[in-house]
């Protein structure tokens, strides 16, 4: 039996037993809001302090110590579009992927693009058709893993007599990067820092100031957060047993007032690359999805949970500069002017 099959069977067994029910996963430890000193605001620093941090970031970039991991495994399921979301033309004919490449190419940062079994072939074909935007030697593709989908009763979902699979969450990126040999290659070549972002958040461009803060604080994982707006949902920084980490929305204790935390996780991070060579045991979640009108379950683990084991630095950023996600078709027109302003001079 392969390790993947053993994992699938273990997760299905844990789901059937009720172990992975949301209420059983909620934190039992004491949880409290972050302290004021837990959240750093680079914009509030003096001009001199900002210049010092920016110089640290610029030095790391100049010494080729920086790489970028971009998550591009998703399909455009909320768009009237059949290809991977990475290939959606978001600015004229320019796709999410092209704009990400342009922002990294401008600073000579290698791109580690995590695709999926759905997205890998069309993304590769797109890059081939565009001559990899003249950046072929610095773009590295690797695939995240996948696990079977099941129904709420624990039975396998099958389509045309075959088990249906789904990607198993962006927490895969560490192990997938290791298995592809890319993490060790990056570190052995002198790489020290990895920027991490989603393909559909074009606000998360390389920023020497944020990189310099990560370096200055000796952080293993820097986490970008933004001020909450009405309706915002998602994880947030909190103290668990008095230790600062990210907590997913569904993991907070039932009676915890999540509005007591005024910021939320944007899912853009900086990692100190060597620490990712350690072994990690991330928790698994059973996530409900609607597929063809049916409720299905897929198993995922999340990159933010690395904060449970790593020394973190939480950084508050301006959302209209750093957090420009396009999750639904109707978001496109709202976000497009902000993306145009962000990429002026590059397109």
N, C-alpha and C positions, 0 to 999 in steps of 0.2 A: 504493500500500500504506500502510495506516494505521500510526502509530507502534506501536500495540498489536500489530498483526499482525507487524510487524518484530521487536518484542521477543520475541513468542512463538516465532517461527522461530529467532531467535538462541539462546534458552534451550534449545529442543529440540535444536538442533545441538550446543550445548555439552554437553548431557546425553549425547547419542549418542557424542560423542568421548571421554567419560570425564572431561572437565574438572571436572564437578560431583560426581564421586564423593566420598564423605566423606573418604577417605584423602588425596585430592588437595587438599582444602580445609583440612586441619589446618595450624595455624600452623607456619611454618618458622623464625620469629624466636625469640630467647631468651624464655622465659616463666618468671616467678617469682611466688611468692605476694605479695600486697600487704604493704607495711610496716605496722607497728602504727599509725604516724601517718597512714596512708592512710585509715583508717576512723574516722569521727567517731561518738561516742556521746553524743547530747544529754542522755540521762538521767544521765550521769556529770558533767555540768556543775554548777556551783554554782547556787543559787537565784537569785543576782544575775545570773549569765550567762544563765540561761534566761529570766529576765524581760526582759533586754535584747533577746534574739533574738525573743521572742514579741512584743515591742512593734514590732519591725521588720516582722514578719509582719502584725500587726494594722493597721499603718499602710498597707501595700500593699493589704490588703483594703478598708480604709476609703476608699482613693483609687481603687477600682475598677480596680486594675492586674492582677487575677488572673482567669483563666479555667480551665476544666477540660475536658480531652479524655477521653472515656470510650469504650472500645472495646465495641461492642454488635453486631458483625456475625455472631456465632456462633449456630448452631442448637444445640439441646439434644440432641446426638447420643448422649450417655451417660446421658440421662434418658428415662423413659417419658413423653415430652412432645414434641408435634409443632411447637410454636411456637418462636420464638427464645428463647434462654436468658434474655435480658433480661426476658422476660414471665413467667418462672416465679415462682409465688407462694412465696417463701422464708420469709416471716414472716407467718403467718396468710394473709390475702388480698393482702398487700403484696408486690409483685414486686421483683426486683433493681432494675429501672429506677426504680420509684417511690421506693425507699429512697435511691438515688443522687441523685435529684432533690431529695428532702427535705433531704439533708445539704448540698447546694449552695445551695438556696433559703434555708436558715437563715442563710447568710452572704452572700447576694446575688451569688453567683458564677455567671456565665453558663456554660452547658453546651454543649460542642461534641461531639455524639454521632455517632460513626462507625458507620454501619450497613453493610450489604452488599446485594448483589442478592437474596439470600435473605430478609434480615431487614427491609429498608427498608419495604415495604408494610405488613406486620403491625404493626411498631412505630409507624408513622405512624397507622394505624387505632386502635391502643390509646391513643395520646396524644390523638387527636381525641375518642375515647369518654370520656376522663377530663378533657376541657377543658384538656389539657396541665398539669394540676395547678396551674392558676393562674399558670403561669410561662412562658407561650407566647413572650413577647417576649425571653426569655433562653435559649431552647433552640434550637439550630441543628443541623440534621441534614446530614450529608454522607456520601457513599458511598465505601468503599474500592474498589480496582480488582480485576479478576479476570483470570485466565489459563487456558488450556486445561489439563485433566488429560491425562496420557499414561500408557501402560503402560511396564513395565520395558524393553521393546524399543524404546522411543521412538515408538511409534505412538500416534496420537490416540485417546483414549477417546470413544466416541460412544454416545449413548442415544437410541433411536427415530430414528436417522439424523441426529441433531444432535450437534455437539461439546459435550462436557460441560465446564463451567467450574468453577473454585474460586477463592476469594479468595486474594490473593497476599501475605498476611502483614501484620502491623501496622506494619511499616516503611513501608507506604504512606501513613501518616497525614500526613506532612509535605507530600508532593506533592498528596494529595487535598485537604488543607486549603487549600493554595495555589490549586488549580484552582477550588475553590468560592468563592474570593475572601474566605474567612473569616479567614485569617491576616493579610492586609493590612488588613482592616477592624478587626481586633482591635488590631493595633499602632498604626494611625493614630488609633484612639480612645483611646490612652494605655495599652493593655494591655502588660504587661511579663513576666508569668509565667504559664505554663501547667502545671497539674497534670495528670498522665497516669496512668490506671489502667484495669484491666479491669472490666467490668460485674459479674463474679462475685466480685470481691474487695471486699466491703463494709467491710473494715478500712481501706481507703485513703480515709479522709475528710479534708477540708481540715484542716491543722494549722498554726497560726500559728508554732509553734516551728520546725518543719521548714522552713517558708517563710522564716523569719527567718535560719536558718542558711545557706540557699541564697543569700540576699541578702548576708549578711555575708561569705561566702567568695568572692563575686564569681563564683560558679559559672555555667557555661552549661548544665550538666545535673547534677542531683542524683539519686542512685540509692539507693533504699531496699534494704538487705539485712537478712537475719535469720539468726540462728544456725541451723546445720544440725541436723536431727534424723535419726535412722536412716531410710534409704530416700529422703531428699531427693535430687532430681536437678534439674539445670538449670544455667544460667550462673552465673558468679561473677566478682568483680573480681580482676584479676591485673595484673601488670606485664609488658607486652610491649615488648621493647627498652627496658625501664626506664620505660615510660610507662603510667600507670594507665588501664585501660579494662575493659569487660565482655568476657568470653570465654564463648561458648556451650560447653556440655559437650562436644559432638562436635568442637570445634575445638582442644581442648587436644592437645598432642603425646601420642603413644601412651604414652610412659613417664613422663609427668608425673603426680605423685601429687596427684590432685584433693582428697584428704582433708587435704592440707596447708593448704587454704583452709577455714576453719571457718564461713564465711557463704555465702549464696547470694542470687541476684538475685530479688526479689519482683515485678519488672516494674512497679513504681510509681516514677514519676520526676517531677521538676520541671524544666521547661525555661525558660530565658530566651527569651521569644518572638522578639525581633528576630533572634537568631542563626539561627532556623529559616528565615529568608528567604534564606539562602545556598543555593547548589546543593550537593547531596550525591550521592555515588555509593556506595550501599550494596551489599554483596555479595549474590548470589543463592544460595539453597540449594534442592536437589531433595529434597523431603520425602516419605517413604513414608507412605501411608495405606491403611487397609483400607476398601473401599467394596463393600458387597454381596458380601462374601467374597473380593473380588479385591484384589490389591495394585496401587495406582495411585500415580502421582507427581504432585505439584503443586509449583509454584515459589513460593518465599516469600522475602521479606526482612524483617528484624527491627529494631524500634525501638531495641533495646539497642545495635545496631552504630553508632548515632550517637555513642556514646562513643569510637569510633575517631578522630573528628574534633573533638569538643568537649572543653572543659576540664571535668572532672568532680569532683564531691564525693560520696564514698560515705558513707552514713549508716546506722548500725546501729539498727534499731528492734525493739521487742518484738513477736514474731510473733503472740501472742494478742491484740494490740491492732491491729496494722497489716496482718497477713497472714491473712485469713480466706477463702481461696478455696473455692469449691464446684465441683469439677470433675466429680464423679460423684454419682449419686442417693444412694448410701450415705453421702456426706459431709454430707448435709443435716442429719440429726439431731445429728451431732457438733458442727457449726458453729453451729447455730441458737441455742443459749444464749449464745454469745459475741456473735452479732449482736444479740440482744435487749438485752444489757448495753451494747453500743456505741450503740444507737439509743434508749436510754431517754430520754424527754422529747421525742422527735421523732415517735413513733408512739403 
